[in-house]
């Protein structure tokens, strides 16, 4: 069975959300340039949060994410590392390698949160640009 053409075209990511994504990437670059790789994720989280706030952005840290299943709201302990301007989910890592499960985690967080954009940022990269992954719904 051919399902081509049955997908609903997605709306492009709003320009304001793209601007926020750029600010997030800039903040990650600033933190990584100063600190480099090899620290704990919690250190990078505090520093990225500070950088985003310095840029005048509204940020939430360790935002609780309930799961709704079959009409039941489950406070399952899921936490989003950072949510920026209620538009973008940021998941930070400090791992040797980004695995498919990390990308799946961010994709699920984006879906469950109702946002369309997620950034997965691995600070344990020699070049931070290699550690940034953009996930769009």
N, C-alpha and C positions, 0 to 999 in steps of 0.2 A: 504494500500500500504506500502510495506516495503522499507524504505530508508537506511537500514543498509548498510554500505560499500560505500555509495555514497558521503560521506564527504571526502573532500580532506585533507590528513594528513597535519598537520601544521609542519613547520620547527621548530626545537627547538630554544629557545631564545639563541642568540649568547653569548658566554662566556664573551665577553667584556660588554655586556648589563647586564649580571648577576653580574659582578664585580661592575658596577655602582649602581645596585640595593642594593648590600651589603654596598656600601659607603653611600647611602641614608639612609639605616636603621641604620648604625653606627652613622650618623650625628643626626638622630632623637633620638637615645638613649642618645647621649651626651647632647643634648638640654634638653630632658625630665629629665635626671638625675640631671642636674643643676637647672632647673626651676620648675619642677613638673607640675601638672595639674592646671587649673584654670585661665590661662591668656587668652588674646585675640589671635585669630588666627594670626593677623598681627605681633604680637611679635614673635610667633613661626616661622613664615615665614622668618622674618629678621634673626633670629638666625640660622635656618637650612641653609639658603642661605650662611651665613657667614661660617658655618661649612663645607659646600660643597666646597666653594672657598678655604678655608684653605687646603683642600685635593687636590687642584690643578685641580678641575673639572670646566668645562665651564658650567655656569648656566644662564638661563634666568628667569626673575621674571615678573609675570603678563603679560605673552606672549599672544598677541592678537590671537584669533582663528576664522578666518572667516568661515562661513558656505556656501558651494556651493550647491545650489538647482536648478535643472533643468537648469544647465549651467549658473546660475546667482550667482555671488559672493556677499554674504551678510555680511557686517561688522556688526554683530549682537551684539557686545559687550561682547562676550564670552572671558574669560581670563583664561589661565592656570596658576595656582599659581607658579609652578616652572617646568622648562624643563631642564633636565640634559644631557649634551653632545649630545643634539639633538637625544636622544635615549629613554628617560624615562620621563613620565609625573608624577608629584607629586602634589596631591591635599591634602591640609591640612585642618583639621577641629579641632574645640575645642567645641565639642557638647557632651551632655549626652550620646547619643546612636547613633551609625551608623545605618542609615535606608537603606532599599533597594534602595531608590532614590539616596542616596549618591554613592552607588556602580554603579548604572546605569549612573550617571553623569560622573564618571571616565571612565567607559566603552565607553561612547559616545565620551568623549574627546580623548581617545586613538584612536578610529576609525577615528574621524574627523581629527586628527593631522597626521595620517599615521604612528604613532608609534605602537609598539606591547606590550609595558609594561607600566602599570600605578601602582602607589602606592598611596593608600588612607591611610592617617595617622591621627588618632584622638589623639590629645594631652591631651584630657580631660579624660584619662584613668589612673587608679591607676598604672597599669603596662603597659608600652608603647607597649610591645610585643602583648598585647591584642588589641591594637588600630591600628595595621598595617595590611592592607589588600592588597594583591598582585593581580593585574588584568592583565591577559595575553590574547592577541589575537592570 
